[in-house]
Each structure stands twice: as C-alpha cells, then as structure tokens.
Amino acid sequence: MQLKEYFWATKEQRSLDSTRVGLVQLAFPIMLESILRATVGMVDVAFLSVVSDTVVSSVSISNQFIMFCQIIATALATGATVYINQAIGMKNQDKVNMFATVAILANTLMGLLFGALFLAVPQMFLKIMTLEADAVDTACRYLQICGGMMVFQCIEIVMVNLCRSLGRIKAPLIVHFFSNIVNVAGNYLAIYHADLFWNVDPVAGVAVASVLSRVTAMLISMFLVRNSKLSFSFKFLRPFPKSEVKLILAIGIPGGINSMAYSLSQIVTTSIISLLGISMVAAKVYVSNIVQYVALISQAFCNACTILVGYRIGAGEYDEAKKIRSIVTKIALLSNGVISLALMTVRFPLLRMFTQDEAILVMAANIFFIDFFVEIGRALNNSLSGALQAVGDVRFSLIVNQGCGWILAVGGAYLFAILLNMGLYGVWIAFACDELIRGNILLWRWRSNRWMSGAEAKRKIIAVKSP
C-alpha cells in the first residue's frame, strides 16, 4: 500500500473491500462522535444547574453508578468488537454474526439486571454516600428513571460499535447527533415548560429526557445495523460457542477492570491533592478540564487504529498492522505535542474563564509546562494500548497500566506532593513519570512481537466455520 492509502481509501477500494478504509475516514467521525457523546452529560448539568447546585450534586452521584454500568457494557462490547473486526478481516461472516449475537445478548441481560436493581433498591447504592435526606431523595428519583432504563443504553453501545466495525463510519455520528437533539429539547421542556406535562418534577423530567435520547440512539443504530449484512439469531448460539465467549471475556473482563481501577485511582489521587488545600483541588480541576482536549484528535486516530489493526490481524497481514500502528503513534505524538504547546501560549486567558484568583492562576499556568510530557506519554499509551487490544494482548496491558498507575501515578503523587512537599507540581511530575514509563513498556511489548503467537492462536479459533 502507498502511504496515502493508509489515510484515505477511494469509493472503489472500499466497495471491493470494506476493510480498506482510511485512518482519516474513521478518525474524523469518531472525534465528532466523542464530542457529541460528552455533550449529553454537559447538557444535563447545564439545565439542572438552573434548579440548584444541590440537585446537580445529587444527580452527579447517581451518574457515578450509571457510569459503572456503562463501563461494564462498553468492556463487553469492546471484547466482542475486537474479534468481530478480526472475523471481518478473514471474511468469516458466520463468526461476525455469532460474536454480534453474543454481545447483544450479554449487554441486554446486563442492562436488565442493573435496571431492575436501580428501579427496586436505589437506596442500596446511595446509602454508601454521605448525602442529606433531600439529596438522597433527588438522587433516588434520577437513578430509578435513568438507571432503571439502562438496558437501552447497553444495547445502543453494542449497536454503535457494530456500525463502526461494519464500515458505516458516519453512523455513530448520526446516532449521537439526533440523540443530542432529543436530549436538549427534552431538558428544555422539563425545566422551562414543565406545566405542559402536568408540572413534572425537573429532576424526573431531565431523567426522562436522557432516557428518550438513549432510546432514540438505540433505535437509529438498530435501523442502521439492520440495513447491513449482519444477522442476529439464537441459532448462532447452538451449540453454545464456549471458545468464542472465552475470547470475548478475555478482552472484556480485563478492559472493565482497567477502566474501573483507573476511575478509582483518580478518586484516590484527588483525595491526595485535597490534603494540599482546596485551592490546589480547584487548580487541578481547571487544568484537567482544559488539557482533556489535547488528546481529542490523537484518541480518535487511536480508536481508528484499533479497528484497522483488528482487520489486518484477522486477514493475517501482520506487517500491515504494524505499519498502521507506527503511523498512528507518530500522529498521536505530533498531535498531542503541537496542541499542548499551543495551549501553553493561551493558558492564562483560558484559566481566567474559570478563576480570577492569582495564586491559583499562577500554579495552574505552570502545570501546563509539566503536562506537555504527560501528553507525550499519553500519546504512546493510547496508540499502543489500542493496538495491543486489537490483537487480544490485554492481560499484559492490564498489569502494566495498573501497576504503573498505582505505583507511579498514585504512589508518586503522594511521594512528590506530600512527602517531598512539591505540591501540585509533584502530582503532575508523578503523572508524567507514569505515562512516559508505561508508554515505553507497551512500546517494548509491541516491538518484541510476543503478542503474535497469542494472536495467531485466536485467529485459528475465529477461522473455524460455524456448524
């Protein structure tokens, strides 16, 4: 392949082979989709802030439990998607159908289980939080409605992943565009025109709007998937595909553990920063809110890399897979580096949008210089983690990510910030050490080719035709 073909494939090339899609063609819609997906939560917070800060806090607590369910659903969907991509690469449609059926069934059952728990006993989840009586009541109402209908979102997560794997690269963008319209309209009516709906409670109204947006997303994604060659049927589960399910869980379980452990490590790190004082917590929040956009472009390319590497591994084209990974790592490093440097030049105007406190401003502004190294390490991590996930080598990644995360990021934050009295600078130095060391370990793993034997063994399982 010529270099330009890695970035953009013509209609002719894609019509002959749906897996021959360019990195840019995949990455750009993924980036826009990520923005739209994040907008749903931001819209809810913006509208509820009109009611009160207490309501926003209560709903945020409920959302933590909903996010926990989303993490598990996404992990299961990702596990199936990795092998769907490989099955597509080797042109084994029966295995594509089987993996898709297993993923939908698993996420549906999980969504129904969590939904039933959220509906029946929301207090069981919320009592572990130290909330006032009014806040608990508000959180319960939101959790019962939004969490109780979790099954719709669990199915939508699978369907959107399937759309992307099947080469319908604009489909997720369409799904989230219309779900955002429904959510904004529903929030507006619930907050400003509640009298049109029997004076519905604002929290209940916003929760219903969120549910309706997820139902919209699910229905549109199901329609888009239905117009493809994909087929769902219980016949693909007879005899029960034990080997294939083990493959999915081998990706899904470590992925879920990794996501949950990362969330927990962030909570612990924030608690360490709180020992430095509330102003340091504020500075951390402001910097984090700005630098989260640094990796927007690179993360989209890394997600595209995961799909394309999966296709190539399925087709047995290992050299092509390595070439794609190499290109994406370079894009991620360049993108993160340039955007991080650009943010340095406008850091004071950006920070003044959040605070006018000079002490916080100076502290936060200086953090951007250290964050440059964090973003370089993150570029390595994101590209290598995605590539290793695509070949099914997730156990090594889990050990490295959690080992480095807890020892270097969390332990290092306490060592540098508290014991060595370096404050917030010490926390960010710990973050940089974590990202850079972890990224280089994953790079060594990829270059060692130790993942190839495992990838080949999994290919043999996927290549077997269904009876």
Backbone torsions as a table, in degrees:
resi	resn	phi	psi	omega
1	MET	NA	141.2	173.2
2	GLN	-76.4	155.7	-174.7
3	LEU	-56.8	-41.6	-176.9
4	LYS	-64.1	-26.8	-178.9
5	GLU	-70.8	-19.7	175.7
6	TYR	-72.6	-23.6	-177.4
7	PHE	-97.3	-32.2	-174.7
8	TRP	-149.7	129.3	177.7
9	ALA	-112.0	140.9	179.6
10	THR	-74.2	166.5	177.9
11	LYS	-61.5	-36.7	179.2
12	GLU	-62.4	-45.9	-179.5
13	GLN	-63.0	-41.2	-179.0
14	ARG	-72.0	-31.8	178.3
15	SER	-69.6	-31.7	177.6
16	LEU	-77.2	-34.0	-178.9
17	ASP	-150.8	110.6	-175.6
18	SER	-65.0	-18.9	179.9
19	THR	-80.9	-10.2	179.4
20	ARG	-88.1	71.4	178.4
21	VAL	-115.6	145.2	-176.3
22	GLY	-80.0	155.6	179.2
23	LEU	-58.9	-43.5	-179.3
24	VAL	-65.6	-40.0	179.9
25	GLN	-62.2	-31.0	177.2
26	LEU	-85.8	-43.1	-170.9
27	ALA	-69.0	-41.4	-175.5
28	PHE	-62.2	-49.7	176.2
29	PRO	-62.1	-35.1	178.6
30	ILE	-63.1	-41.3	179.3
31	MET	-62.9	-46.6	179.0
32	LEU	-64.9	-38.3	178.5
33	GLU	-62.2	-41.5	179.3
34	SER	-60.4	-41.2	178.3
35	ILE	-63.5	-45.5	-179.0
36	LEU	-65.8	-39.3	179.6
37	ARG	-63.5	-42.1	179.4
38	ALA	-68.2	-27.9	-176.9
39	THR	-65.1	-30.6	-178.8
40	VAL	-57.2	-49.6	179.6
41	GLY	-66.4	-38.8	179.5
42	MET	-63.7	-38.0	179.5
43	VAL	-64.5	-44.3	178.8
44	ASP	-58.4	-46.4	-179.5
45	VAL	-64.1	-42.9	-178.4
46	ALA	-60.9	-45.1	-179.0
47	PHE	-71.8	-40.2	-179.5
48	LEU	-70.1	-24.8	178.6
49	SER	-64.4	-21.4	176.0
50	VAL	-66.4	-31.4	-178.8
51	VAL	-75.4	-61.8	176.5
52	SER	-175.2	159.9	177.3
53	ASP	-67.9	-33.0	179.1
54	THR	-61.9	-41.5	179.1
55	VAL	-64.2	-42.8	178.5
56	VAL	-60.2	-44.1	-180.0
57	SER	-63.5	-42.2	-179.0
58	SER	-63.9	-45.4	179.7
59	VAL	-66.1	-35.6	178.5
60	SER	-62.6	-37.8	177.1
61	ILE	-63.1	-45.7	178.8
62	SER	-61.3	-39.1	-178.6
63	ASN	-64.3	-24.9	178.3
64	GLN	-63.9	-38.1	178.8
65	PHE	-73.9	-36.2	176.5
66	ILE	-65.7	-40.2	178.2
67	MET	-62.8	-35.5	177.7
68	PHE	-59.4	-44.8	178.1
69	CYS	-64.7	-40.4	178.8
70	GLN	-61.4	-39.2	-179.8
71	ILE	-60.7	-44.8	-179.9
72	ILE	-66.1	-43.5	179.8
73	ALA	-61.9	-42.8	179.8
74	THR	-66.2	-38.5	179.4
75	ALA	-63.5	-44.3	178.6
76	LEU	-64.5	-43.7	179.4
77	ALA	-63.5	-38.7	179.7
78	THR	-65.8	-42.3	178.6
79	GLY	-57.8	-42.4	178.4
80	ALA	-70.7	-40.3	-176.4
81	THR	-63.1	-37.9	178.7
82	VAL	-55.1	-45.9	-176.8
83	TYR	-84.6	-22.4	170.4
84	ILE	-63.6	-44.1	178.5
85	ASN	-60.2	-42.3	-179.9
86	GLN	-68.3	-39.2	178.9
87	ALA	-65.9	-36.6	175.7
88	ILE	-64.0	-41.6	-179.9
89	GLY	-61.2	-34.4	179.5
90	MET	-96.6	10.0	174.4
91	LYS	61.2	35.0	178.8
92	ASN	-103.2	86.7	-174.1
93	GLN	-65.2	-33.8	179.0
94	ASP	-60.4	-42.0	179.8
95	LYS	-71.1	-33.9	174.6
96	VAL	-59.5	-47.8	179.8
97	ASN	-62.8	-40.1	-178.9
98	MET	-65.1	-49.7	-179.8
99	PHE	-61.7	-39.9	179.7
100	ALA	-64.6	-41.9	179.1
101	THR	-63.9	-43.8	178.6
102	VAL	-61.6	-43.7	-178.4
103	ALA	-63.1	-45.2	-178.9
104	ILE	-66.0	-43.4	179.6
105	LEU	-62.7	-44.9	-178.5
106	ALA	-63.2	-46.1	-178.6
107	ASN	-70.2	-33.6	176.8
108	THR	-64.3	-47.8	179.7
109	LEU	-62.4	-41.6	179.8
110	MET	-65.9	-41.5	178.4
111	GLY	-62.7	-40.0	178.2
112	LEU	-66.7	-40.1	-179.8
113	LEU	-64.4	-52.8	179.9
114	PHE	-65.0	-38.1	178.3
115	GLY	-60.2	-42.1	178.9
116	ALA	-63.6	-40.6	178.7
117	LEU	-66.5	-43.8	179.7
118	PHE	-64.1	-36.0	179.0
119	LEU	-71.9	-44.5	-172.0
120	ALA	-81.7	-44.8	-173.5
121	VAL	-133.4	60.7	179.6
122	PRO	-62.8	-29.4	-179.2
123	GLN	-63.2	-29.0	-179.2
124	MET	-60.0	-35.0	179.9
125	PHE	-81.7	-38.6	-171.3
126	LEU	-82.3	-19.4	-176.3
127	LYS	-70.0	-15.9	177.0
128	ILE	-76.3	-10.9	177.0
129	MET	-97.6	141.8	179.5
130	THR	-86.4	83.4	-178.6
131	LEU	-114.4	151.9	174.5
132	GLU	-71.8	162.9	-174.4
133	ALA	-56.9	-44.4	-179.3
134	ASP	-64.9	-39.4	-179.4
135	ALA	-66.7	-38.5	178.0
136	VAL	-63.2	-41.9	-179.9
137	ASP	-62.6	-44.0	178.7
138	THR	-63.7	-46.7	-179.3
139	ALA	-62.0	-38.9	179.5
140	CYS	-63.0	-43.7	-178.9
141	ARG	-61.6	-45.1	-179.2
142	TYR	-66.4	-43.3	-177.8
143	LEU	-65.7	-37.6	180.0
144	GLN	-65.1	-41.6	-177.3
145	ILE	-79.2	-56.3	-174.7
146	CYS	-72.4	-45.7	179.3
147	GLY	-73.9	-33.4	-179.0
148	GLY	-63.9	-27.0	179.1
149	MET	-101.0	28.8	-175.4
150	MET	-60.1	-26.0	-175.7
151	VAL	-58.3	-34.6	-179.5
152	PHE	-63.6	-42.6	-179.6
153	GLN	-70.4	-36.8	178.9
154	CYS	-61.8	-41.8	178.2
155	ILE	-68.5	-41.8	-179.4
156	GLU	-60.8	-37.8	179.4
157	ILE	-59.4	-44.1	178.6
158	VAL	-65.8	-46.0	-175.7
159	MET	-62.2	-41.6	179.7
160	VAL	-64.9	-42.2	176.6
161	ASN	-61.4	-39.2	179.4
162	LEU	-64.7	-42.6	178.4
163	CYS	-55.5	-46.6	-177.1
164	ARG	-66.2	-42.1	-179.7
165	SER	-65.1	-33.4	-177.8
166	LEU	-80.5	3.7	177.0
167	GLY	89.2	4.0	178.1
168	ARG	-87.4	74.8	-167.4
169	ILE	-69.7	-23.5	179.3
170	LYS	-90.5	-12.1	-175.1
171	ALA	-59.5	-48.7	179.3
172	PRO	-59.5	-33.7	178.4
173	LEU	-64.7	-44.2	177.5
174	ILE	-62.0	-44.3	-179.0
175	VAL	-56.9	-51.2	-175.4
176	HIS	-76.4	-24.7	175.7
177	PHE	-63.7	-49.7	-178.7
178	PHE	-72.2	-33.7	177.7
179	SER	-66.9	-32.9	176.2
180	ASN	-67.2	-39.2	178.1
181	ILE	-61.1	-46.2	179.0
182	VAL	-61.6	-42.0	-177.9
183	ASN	-66.6	-45.5	179.3
184	VAL	-62.6	-46.2	179.9
185	ALA	-62.4	-43.3	179.8
186	GLY	-65.0	-42.0	177.5
187	ASN	-62.7	-43.2	-179.5
188	TYR	-60.9	-46.3	-179.9
189	LEU	-65.9	-40.1	-177.6
190	ALA	-66.2	-35.8	-176.4
191	ILE	-88.4	-43.6	-172.2
192	TYR	-103.4	-15.0	-179.3
193	HIS	-136.2	44.1	-178.8
194	ALA	-62.1	-24.9	-178.4
195	ASP	-65.0	-21.0	178.5
196	LEU	-71.8	-17.1	-176.7
197	PHE	-126.2	52.1	176.4
198	TRP	56.4	41.5	177.5
199	ASN	49.7	50.0	-179.1
200	VAL	-60.3	143.7	177.1
201	ASP	-59.8	134.6	-177.0
202	PRO	-55.5	-42.2	-179.3
203	VAL	-64.7	-45.4	178.1
204	ALA	-63.0	-38.9	-179.8
205	GLY	-64.0	-43.9	178.7
206	VAL	-66.0	-39.0	178.4
207	ALA	-63.3	-43.3	178.4
208	VAL	-63.1	-40.4	178.2
209	ALA	-60.8	-41.1	178.7
210	SER	-64.1	-42.3	178.8
211	VAL	-63.0	-44.9	-179.6
212	LEU	-62.7	-36.6	178.5
213	SER	-66.2	-36.2	179.5
214	ARG	-72.9	-36.6	175.5
215	VAL	-63.0	-42.1	177.3
216	THR	-59.3	-46.2	179.7
217	ALA	-61.4	-42.3	-179.4
218	MET	-64.0	-46.1	-176.9
219	LEU	-65.3	-43.4	179.8
220	ILE	-64.9	-43.8	-179.5
221	SER	-66.1	-36.7	177.2
222	MET	-64.6	-39.7	178.3
223	PHE	-63.7	-42.7	-178.6
224	LEU	-67.7	-38.6	178.5
225	VAL	-69.3	-37.5	-178.1
226	ARG	-61.8	-30.1	179.9
227	ASN	-82.6	16.8	177.5
228	SER	-111.8	-175.5	179.9
229	LYS	-79.4	-3.5	-175.0
230	LEU	-68.4	143.6	-179.8
231	SER	-133.3	134.8	177.1
232	PHE	-112.9	130.7	178.9
233	SER	-164.4	147.2	177.0
234	PHE	-68.3	-15.1	179.1
235	LYS	-64.2	-24.6	178.6
236	PHE	-75.1	-8.2	179.7
237	LEU	-103.6	7.8	178.4
238	ARG	-122.1	118.2	-6.7
239	PRO	-68.0	159.2	-174.6
240	PHE	-60.8	126.0	-175.3
241	PRO	-78.9	77.1	-176.2
242	LYS	-60.2	-45.0	-176.9
243	SER	-62.9	-41.5	-178.7
244	GLU	-68.7	-39.7	178.8
245	VAL	-64.5	-39.0	177.3
246	LYS	-61.3	-38.9	177.6
247	LEU	-61.8	-44.6	-179.8
248	ILE	-61.5	-47.3	-178.4
249	LEU	-67.1	-30.5	178.8
250	ALA	-64.9	-25.4	174.6
251	ILE	-92.6	-46.3	-172.6
252	GLY	-65.4	-45.1	-176.7
253	ILE	-65.1	-51.6	176.7
254	PRO	-60.4	-37.1	178.7
255	GLY	-63.2	-42.9	178.6
256	GLY	-65.6	-43.9	178.5
257	ILE	-61.2	-41.8	-179.3
258	ASN	-61.1	-45.7	-179.2
259	SER	-65.1	-44.8	-178.5
260	MET	-67.5	-40.8	179.6
261	ALA	-66.0	-36.9	177.8
262	TYR	-63.4	-44.1	178.7
263	SER	-60.3	-42.6	179.5
264	LEU	-65.0	-40.9	180.0
265	SER	-63.4	-34.0	177.9
266	GLN	-67.2	-37.0	177.4
267	ILE	-64.7	-44.0	179.8
268	VAL	-64.2	-42.2	179.1
269	THR	-62.1	-41.5	177.8
270	THR	-62.8	-37.2	178.6
271	SER	-66.5	-33.5	176.1
272	ILE	-66.6	-43.9	178.8
273	ILE	-62.7	-33.9	-179.0
274	SER	-63.4	-23.2	176.6
275	LEU	-66.9	-20.5	-179.5
276	LEU	-84.0	-13.1	-179.0
277	GLY	119.8	157.1	-175.3
278	ILE	-64.8	-29.7	-179.8
279	SER	-67.5	-32.1	178.2
280	MET	-71.5	-35.6	175.9
281	VAL	-63.6	-43.1	179.5
282	ALA	-62.1	-44.4	179.3
283	ALA	-61.2	-41.4	179.2
284	LYS	-62.2	-44.7	-179.0
285	VAL	-62.8	-44.0	-178.0
286	TYR	-65.3	-45.9	179.6
287	VAL	-63.9	-44.7	-178.6
288	SER	-61.1	-39.0	-179.9
289	ASN	-66.1	-29.1	179.4
290	ILE	-84.1	-48.0	-174.0
291	VAL	-74.0	-10.5	177.6
292	GLN	-62.4	-20.6	-179.7
293	TYR	-85.7	-9.8	-179.4
294	VAL	-60.9	-44.0	-173.7
295	ALA	-90.6	11.3	-175.8
296	LEU	-60.4	-48.6	-178.7
297	ILE	-70.3	-47.7	-177.3
298	SER	-63.2	-38.4	-179.8
299	GLN	-64.8	-36.9	177.6
300	ALA	-63.3	-43.1	177.5
301	PHE	-66.7	-35.6	178.5
302	CYS	-66.4	-39.3	176.4
303	ASN	-65.0	-39.8	176.3
304	ALA	-63.7	-38.4	178.7
305	CYS	-60.4	-41.7	-180.0
306	THR	-58.6	-42.8	179.8
307	ILE	-67.2	-49.1	-175.2
308	LEU	-69.1	-37.1	176.4
309	VAL	-64.8	-39.0	176.3
310	GLY	-59.8	-44.3	176.2
311	TYR	-57.1	-48.8	-174.6
312	ARG	-68.0	-37.9	177.6
313	ILE	-64.8	-41.3	178.0
314	GLY	-60.5	-36.5	-180.0
315	ALA	-83.2	-2.9	-179.0
316	GLY	77.4	15.8	-177.7
317	GLU	-95.6	73.6	-174.2
318	TYR	-66.1	-38.6	179.8
319	ASP	-64.2	-39.3	177.0
320	GLU	-63.6	-41.9	178.7
321	ALA	-60.1	-43.2	179.7
322	LYS	-65.3	-38.5	179.6
323	LYS	-64.5	-43.8	179.2
324	ILE	-62.4	-43.5	179.5
325	ARG	-61.5	-42.2	-179.6
326	SER	-62.3	-44.9	179.5
327	ILE	-61.3	-45.5	-176.8
328	VAL	-67.4	-37.8	177.7
329	THR	-61.5	-41.9	178.5
330	LYS	-64.8	-41.9	178.0
331	ILE	-62.2	-44.0	-178.6
332	ALA	-62.9	-44.2	179.4
333	LEU	-63.3	-45.4	-179.3
334	LEU	-65.7	-46.1	-177.7
335	SER	-62.9	-51.5	-179.9
336	ASN	-61.0	-40.3	-179.6
337	GLY	-64.7	-47.5	-177.8
338	VAL	-65.6	-46.4	-178.1
339	ILE	-66.4	-38.4	178.1
340	SER	-63.0	-42.4	177.7
341	LEU	-65.8	-38.0	179.2
342	ALA	-64.3	-39.7	179.4
343	LEU	-65.5	-31.6	178.2
344	MET	-59.3	-36.8	-175.8
345	THR	-73.2	-21.6	-177.8
346	VAL	-121.9	22.2	-173.9
347	ARG	-65.1	-37.2	-178.7
348	PHE	-67.7	-47.2	175.9
349	PRO	-59.4	-38.3	179.5
350	LEU	-66.3	-44.0	-178.7
351	LEU	-67.6	-32.2	179.8
352	ARG	-69.4	-12.9	173.3
353	MET	-70.8	-20.8	-177.8
354	PHE	-104.3	-36.4	-174.2
355	THR	-151.5	155.8	174.8
356	GLN	-114.8	2.6	179.7
357	ASP	-70.2	117.0	-174.7
358	GLU	-63.6	-36.9	-179.2
359	ALA	-64.6	-43.3	178.9
360	ILE	-67.8	-40.5	-179.8
361	LEU	-58.9	-48.6	-178.2
362	VAL	-64.4	-46.4	179.4
363	MET	-58.9	-51.1	-177.8
364	ALA	-63.5	-39.4	-178.8
365	ALA	-63.8	-39.2	179.7
366	ASN	-69.1	-28.6	-179.5
367	ILE	-61.1	-30.7	-177.3
368	PHE	-59.4	-31.4	179.6
369	PHE	-68.1	-38.1	177.6
370	ILE	-74.1	-35.0	-176.9
371	ASP	-63.5	-23.4	177.2
372	PHE	-54.8	-42.8	-179.6
373	PHE	-72.8	-31.3	174.9
374	VAL	-61.1	-45.0	-176.2
375	GLU	-69.8	-32.8	176.2
376	ILE	-64.9	-45.4	177.3
377	GLY	-63.9	-38.3	-179.9
378	ARG	-64.7	-35.7	177.9
379	ALA	-61.3	-43.4	176.6
380	LEU	-62.1	-47.5	-177.7
381	ASN	-59.5	-50.1	-175.5
382	ASN	-62.6	-43.5	-178.1
383	SER	-70.8	-41.7	-178.7
384	LEU	-73.8	-39.3	178.8
385	SER	-61.6	-43.0	179.7
386	GLY	-64.3	-41.5	-179.7
387	ALA	-66.9	-42.9	179.3
388	LEU	-67.2	-34.8	175.5
389	GLN	-64.1	-41.0	-178.4
390	ALA	-62.3	-29.1	179.8
391	VAL	-95.1	1.0	176.5
392	GLY	87.1	10.2	-178.2
393	ASP	-94.9	69.1	-173.2
394	VAL	-97.0	-23.5	-176.8
395	ARG	-65.1	-43.8	178.0
396	PHE	-61.8	-44.0	179.6
397	SER	-60.7	-41.2	179.5
398	LEU	-60.6	-46.8	-179.1
399	ILE	-62.3	-45.0	-178.7
400	VAL	-67.2	-47.1	-177.9
401	ASN	-60.9	-46.3	-177.7
402	GLN	-76.6	-37.0	177.7
403	GLY	-61.7	-50.8	179.2
404	CYS	-67.6	-40.4	-177.4
405	GLY	-60.0	-47.7	-177.1
406	TRP	-79.5	-38.5	-178.3
407	ILE	-76.7	-49.5	-174.3
408	LEU	-85.3	-47.5	-176.8
409	ALA	-75.2	-56.5	-177.6
410	VAL	-73.4	-53.2	180.0
411	GLY	-63.0	-41.3	178.7
412	GLY	-65.1	-36.5	178.2
413	ALA	-61.0	-43.3	179.6
414	TYR	-68.0	-41.1	-179.2
415	LEU	-63.4	-54.5	-175.7
416	PHE	-72.1	-44.6	-173.2
417	ALA	-75.9	-43.2	-173.3
418	ILE	-97.8	-56.9	-175.1
419	LEU	-69.7	-40.2	-179.9
420	LEU	-95.1	2.5	172.8
421	ASN	57.9	39.5	180.0
422	MET	-95.7	-1.2	176.5
423	GLY	62.3	-146.8	-176.6
424	LEU	-65.5	-27.7	176.1
425	TYR	-60.0	-41.1	179.6
426	GLY	-63.0	-38.1	178.0
427	VAL	-61.3	-46.0	-177.7
428	TRP	-71.1	-30.9	174.2
429	ILE	-64.2	-39.8	177.0
430	ALA	-63.1	-41.7	177.1
431	PHE	-59.6	-42.9	-178.3
432	ALA	-65.3	-43.8	178.1
433	CYS	-59.8	-44.0	179.9
434	ASP	-59.6	-53.2	-175.2
435	GLU	-65.1	-44.0	-176.8
436	LEU	-68.5	-45.3	-179.6
437	ILE	-67.7	-44.2	179.3
438	ARG	-61.8	-44.9	180.0
439	GLY	-60.1	-40.8	-179.2
440	ASN	-72.3	-31.3	175.5
441	ILE	-66.3	-43.5	178.8
442	LEU	-65.7	-35.4	176.8
443	LEU	-64.5	-41.7	176.4
444	TRP	-60.9	-42.4	-179.7
445	ARG	-60.3	-44.5	-179.1
446	TRP	-65.3	-46.3	-177.7
447	ARG	-69.0	-21.7	179.4
448	SER	-72.9	-17.4	-178.7
449	ASN	63.1	17.9	-179.8
450	ARG	-70.5	-14.9	179.0
451	TRP	-80.8	-13.3	-171.5
452	MET	-67.6	-39.7	-178.9
453	SER	-64.4	-41.1	177.7
454	GLY	-65.8	-40.1	179.2
455	ALA	-63.7	-39.6	-179.6
456	GLU	-68.3	-38.8	178.3
457	ALA	-62.9	-40.1	179.3
458	LYS	-69.2	-35.8	177.9
459	ARG	-60.3	-37.4	-179.6
460	LYS	-64.2	-37.2	178.4
461	ILE	-67.3	-44.5	-177.3
462	ILE	-69.4	-31.7	-175.4
463	ALA	-70.8	-20.4	-178.9
464	VAL	-66.2	126.6	-179.9
465	LYS	-69.9	141.6	177.7
466	SER	-69.3	144.2	-179.7
467	PRO	-69.4	NA	NA
